[in-house]
Amino acid sequence: MSELETRIVKLELISDNHEQDIKELKETSSTLKSMLHSIEKNLNQIKYIAVGALSMVIAQSMGIDKALKLIIGG
């Protein structure tokens, strides 16, 4: 084999390796995206639980009628 052919084969091998690496990165990216979406859903649930708990604490300490007036703004 000539030097040129050797270099071409080497470049093809490197290209195949890069192609495989890119494929793995895309799969990892997809997995991370779904995990982040799941984490975001969990954080939203925690936020709504905290808001509900805070509302209950306010309602119990002030009385339900005063708390509703405070929340509704009436």
C-alpha distances in whole Angstrom, upper triangle without the diagonal:
4,7,8,6,7,10,11,10,12,15,15,16,18,20,21,22,24,25,27,28,30,31,33,35,36,37,39,40,42,43,45,46,48,49,51,53,54,55,57,59,60,61,63,65,65,67,69,70,71,73,75,76,77,79,81,81,83,85,86,87,89,90,88,90,90,86,86,88,85,82,83,85,88
4,5,5,6,9,10,11,12,14,15,17,19,20,21,23,24,26,27,29,30,32,33,35,36,38,39,41,42,44,45,47,49,50,51,53,55,55,57,59,60,61,63,65,66,67,69,71,71,73,75,76,77,79,81,82,83,85,87,87,89,90,88,91,90,86,86,87,85,82,83,85,88
4,5,5,6,9,10,11,12,14,15,17,18,20,21,22,24,26,27,28,30,32,33,35,36,37,39,41,42,43,45,47,48,49,51,53,53,55,57,58,59,61,63,64,65,67,69,69,71,73,74,75,77,79,79,81,83,84,85,86,88,86,88,87,84,83,85,83,80,81,82,86
4,5,5,6,9,10,11,12,14,15,16,18,20,21,22,24,26,27,29,30,31,33,35,36,37,39,41,42,43,45,46,47,49,51,52,53,55,57,57,59,61,62,63,65,67,67,69,71,72,73,75,77,78,79,81,83,83,85,86,84,86,85,82,82,83,81,78,79,80,84
4,5,5,6,9,10,10,12,14,15,16,18,20,21,23,24,26,27,29,30,31,33,35,36,38,39,40,42,44,45,46,48,50,51,52,54,56,56,58,60,61,62,64,66,67,68,70,72,72,74,76,77,78,80,82,83,84,85,84,86,85,81,81,83,80,77,78,80,83
4,5,5,6,9,10,11,12,14,15,17,18,20,21,23,24,26,27,29,30,32,33,35,36,38,39,41,43,44,45,47,48,49,51,53,54,55,57,59,60,61,63,64,65,67,69,70,71,73,75,75,77,79,80,81,83,84,82,84,84,80,80,82,79,76,77,79,82
4,5,5,6,9,10,10,12,14,15,16,18,20,21,22,24,26,27,28,30,31,32,35,36,37,38,41,42,43,45,47,47,48,51,52,53,55,57,57,58,61,62,63,64,67,68,68,71,73,73,74,77,78,79,80,82,80,82,81,77,77,79,76,73,75,76,80
4,5,5,6,9,10,10,12,14,15,16,18,20,21,22,24,25,27,29,30,31,33,35,36,37,39,41,41,43,45,46,47,49,51,52,53,56,56,57,60,61,62,63,66,67,68,70,71,72,74,75,77,78,79,81,79,81,80,76,76,78,75,72,73,75,78
4,5,5,6,9,10,11,12,14,15,17,18,20,21,23,24,26,27,29,30,32,33,35,36,38,39,40,42,44,45,46,49,50,51,53,55,55,57,59,60,61,63,65,66,67,69,71,71,73,75,76,77,79,80,78,80,80,76,76,77,75,72,73,75,78
4,5,5,6,9,10,11,12,14,16,17,18,20,21,23,24,26,27,28,31,32,33,35,37,38,39,41,42,43,45,47,48,49,51,53,53,55,57,58,59,61,63,64,65,67,69,69,71,73,74,75,77,78,76,78,78,74,74,76,73,70,71,73,76
4,5,5,6,9,10,10,12,14,15,16,18,20,21,22,24,25,26,28,30,31,32,35,36,37,39,41,41,42,45,46,47,49,51,52,53,55,57,57,59,61,62,63,65,67,67,69,71,72,73,75,76,74,76,75,72,71,73,71,68,69,70,74
4,5,5,6,9,10,10,12,14,15,16,18,20,21,23,24,25,27,29,30,31,33,35,36,38,39,40,42,44,45,46,48,50,51,52,54,56,57,58,60,61,62,64,66,67,68,70,72,73,74,75,73,75,75,71,71,73,70,67,68,70,73
4,5,5,6,9,10,11,12,14,15,17,18,20,21,23,24,26,27,29,30,32,33,34,36,38,39,40,43,44,45,47,49,49,51,53,54,55,57,59,60,61,63,65,65,67,69,70,71,73,74,72,74,74,70,70,72,69,66,68,69,73
4,5,5,6,9,10,10,12,14,15,16,18,20,21,22,24,26,27,28,31,31,32,35,36,37,38,41,42,43,45,47,47,48,51,52,53,54,57,58,59,61,62,63,65,67,68,69,70,72,70,72,71,68,67,69,67,64,65,67,70
4,5,5,6,9,10,10,12,14,15,16,19,20,21,23,24,25,27,29,30,31,33,35,36,37,39,41,41,43,45,46,47,49,51,52,53,55,57,57,59,61,62,63,65,67,68,69,70,69,71,70,66,66,68,65,62,64,65,68
4,5,5,6,9,10,11,13,14,15,17,19,20,21,23,24,26,28,29,30,32,34,35,36,38,40,41,42,44,45,46,49,50,51,53,54,56,57,59,60,61,63,65,66,67,69,70,68,70,70,66,65,67,65,62,63,65,68
4,5,5,6,9,10,11,12,14,16,17,18,20,21,22,24,26,27,28,30,32,33,34,37,38,39,41,42,43,45,47,48,49,51,53,54,55,57,58,59,61,63,64,65,67,68,66,68,68,64,64,66,63,60,62,64,67
4,5,5,6,9,10,10,12,14,15,16,18,20,21,22,25,25,26,28,30,31,32,35,36,37,39,41,41,42,45,46,47,49,51,52,53,55,56,57,59,61,62,63,65,66,64,66,65,62,61,63,61,58,59,61,64
4,5,5,6,9,10,11,13,14,15,17,19,20,21,23,25,26,27,29,30,31,34,35,36,38,40,41,42,44,45,46,48,50,51,52,54,56,57,58,60,62,63,64,65,63,65,65,61,61,62,60,57,58,60,63
4,5,5,6,9,10,11,12,14,16,17,18,20,22,23,24,26,27,29,30,32,33,35,36,38,39,41,43,44,45,47,49,50,51,53,54,55,57,59,60,61,63,64,62,64,64,60,60,62,60,56,58,60,63
4,5,5,6,9,10,11,12,14,15,16,18,20,21,22,24,26,27,28,30,31,32,34,36,37,38,41,42,43,44,46,47,49,51,52,53,55,56,58,59,61,62,60,62,62,58,58,60,57,54,56,57,61
4,5,5,6,9,10,10,12,14,15,16,19,20,21,22,24,25,27,29,30,31,33,35,36,37,39,41,41,43,45,46,47,49,51,52,53,55,57,58,59,60,58,60,60,56,56,58,55,52,53,55,59
4,5,5,6,9,10,11,13,14,15,17,19,20,21,23,25,26,28,29,30,32,34,35,36,38,40,41,42,44,45,47,48,50,51,53,54,56,57,59,59,58,60,59,56,55,57,55,52,53,55,58
4,5,5,6,9,10,11,12,14,16,17,18,20,21,22,24,26,27,28,30,32,33,34,37,38,39,41,42,43,45,47,48,49,51,53,54,55,57,58,56,58,58,54,54,56,54,50,52,54,57
4,5,5,6,9,10,10,12,14,15,16,18,20,21,22,24,26,26,28,30,31,32,35,36,37,38,40,41,43,44,46,47,49,50,52,53,54,56,54,56,55,52,51,53,51,48,50,51,55
4,5,5,6,9,10,10,13,14,15,17,19,20,21,23,25,26,27,29,30,31,33,35,36,37,39,41,42,43,45,47,48,49,51,52,54,55,53,55,54,50,50,52,50,47,48,50,53
4,5,5,6,9,10,11,12,14,16,17,19,20,22,23,25,26,28,29,30,32,34,35,37,38,39,41,43,44,45,47,48,50,51,53,54,52,54,54,50,49,52,50,46,48,50,53
4,5,5,6,8,10,10,12,14,15,16,18,20,21,22,24,26,27,28,30,32,33,35,36,37,39,41,42,43,45,46,48,49,51,52,50,52,52,48,48,50,48,44,46,48,51
4,5,5,6,9,10,10,12,14,15,16,18,20,21,22,24,26,27,29,30,31,33,35,36,37,39,41,42,43,45,46,48,49,50,48,50,50,46,46,48,45,42,44,45,49
4,5,5,6,9,10,11,13,14,15,17,19,20,21,23,25,26,28,29,31,32,34,35,36,38,40,41,42,44,45,47,48,49,47,49,49,45,44,47,45,41,43,45,48
4,5,5,6,9,10,11,12,14,16,17,19,20,22,23,25,26,27,29,31,32,33,35,37,38,39,41,42,44,45,47,47,46,48,48,44,44,46,44,41,42,44,48
4,5,5,6,9,10,10,12,14,15,16,18,20,21,22,24,26,27,28,30,31,33,34,36,37,39,40,42,43,45,45,44,46,46,42,42,44,42,38,40,42,46
4,5,5,6,9,10,11,13,14,15,17,19,20,21,23,25,26,27,29,30,32,33,35,36,37,39,41,42,43,44,42,44,44,40,40,42,40,36,38,40,43
4,5,5,6,9,10,11,13,14,16,17,19,20,22,23,25,26,27,29,30,32,33,35,36,38,39,41,42,43,41,43,43,39,39,41,39,36,37,39,43
4,5,5,6,9,10,11,12,14,16,17,18,20,21,23,25,26,27,29,30,32,33,35,36,38,39,41,41,40,42,42,38,38,40,38,35,37,39,42
4,5,5,6,9,10,10,12,14,15,16,18,20,21,22,24,26,27,28,30,31,33,34,36,37,39,40,38,40,40,36,36,38,36,32,34,36,40
4,5,5,6,9,10,11,13,14,15,17,19,20,21,23,24,26,27,29,30,32,33,35,36,37,38,36,38,38,34,34,36,34,31,32,34,38
4,5,5,6,9,10,11,13,14,16,17,19,20,21,23,25,26,27,29,31,32,33,35,36,37,35,37,37,33,33,36,34,30,32,35,38
4,5,5,6,9,10,11,12,14,15,16,18,20,21,22,24,26,27,29,30,31,33,34,35,34,36,36,32,32,34,32,29,31,33,37
4,5,5,6,9,10,10,12,14,15,17,18,20,21,23,24,26,27,28,30,32,33,34,32,34,34,30,30,32,30,26,28,30,34
4,5,5,6,9,10,11,12,14,15,17,18,20,21,23,25,26,27,29,30,32,32,30,32,32,28,28,30,29,25,27,29,33
4,5,5,6,9,10,11,12,14,15,16,18,20,21,23,24,26,27,29,30,31,29,32,31,28,28,30,28,25,27,30,33
4,5,5,6,9,10,10,12,14,15,16,18,20,21,22,24,26,27,28,29,28,30,30,26,26,28,26,23,25,28,31
4,5,5,6,9,10,11,12,14,15,16,18,20,21,22,24,26,27,27,26,28,27,24,23,26,24,21,22,25,28
4,5,5,6,9,10,11,12,14,15,17,18,20,21,22,24,26,26,24,27,27,23,23,25,24,21,23,25,28
4,6,5,6,9,10,10,12,14,15,16,18,20,21,22,24,25,23,26,26,22,22,25,23,20,23,25,28
4,5,5,6,9,10,11,12,14,15,16,18,20,21,22,23,22,24,24,20,20,22,20,17,20,22,25
4,5,5,6,8,10,10,12,14,15,16,18,20,21,21,19,22,22,18,18,20,19,15,18,20,23
4,5,5,6,9,10,11,12,14,15,16,18,20,20,19,21,21,18,18,21,19,17,19,22,25
4,5,5,6,8,10,10,12,14,15,16,18,19,18,21,20,16,17,20,18,15,19,21,24
4,5,5,6,9,10,11,12,14,15,16,17,16,18,17,14,14,17,14,12,15,17,20
4,5,5,6,9,10,10,12,14,15,15,14,16,16,13,13,16,15,12,15,17,20
4,5,5,6,9,10,11,12,14,15,14,17,17,13,14,18,16,14,17,19,22
4,5,5,6,8,10,11,12,13,13,16,15,11,13,15,13,12,15,17,19
4,5,5,6,9,10,10,11,10,12,12,8,9,12,10,9,12,14,16
4,5,5,6,9,10,10,9,12,12,9,11,14,13,12,15,17,18
4,5,5,6,9,10,10,13,12,10,12,15,13,13,16,18,20
4,5,5,6,8,8,11,9,6,10,12,10,10,13,14,16
4,6,5,5,5,8,8,5,8,10,10,10,13,14,15
4,6,5,7,10,10,8,11,14,13,14,16,18,19
4,6,8,11,10,9,12,14,13,14,17,18,18
4,7,8,6,6,10,11,10,12,14,15,15
4,6,6,6,9,10,11,12,14,15,15
4,6,5,6,9,10,10,12,14,13
4,5,5,6,9,10,11,12,11
4,5,5,6,9,10,10,10
4,5,5,6,8,10,10
4,5,5,6,8,8
4,6,5,5,5
4,6,5,7
4,5,8
4,6
4
